Amino acid sequence: MPIIKFKLQKPMNSELLENLNKLKKMLVLLSEERKVVMSHHKTFEHVEKMRNIVNESIELAENE
């Protein structure tokens, strides 16, 4: 019989999970569910913050 190996998943890094929760909240501000429409300038700033969070999260995932 062939031997089957399973790779156990590690629990997600708490900082990575925190970043995902931040992104989830920030995406609401850009979605149809938003309560206030942001100016173009504020929207660009918001997207840049989100991009930074994504880049940080990628680094965290790669370094695990």
Secondary structure, 3 states (H helix, E strand, C coil): CCCCCCCCCCCCCHHHHHHHHHHHHHHHCCCCCCCCCCCHHHHHHHHHHHHHHHHHHHHHHHCC
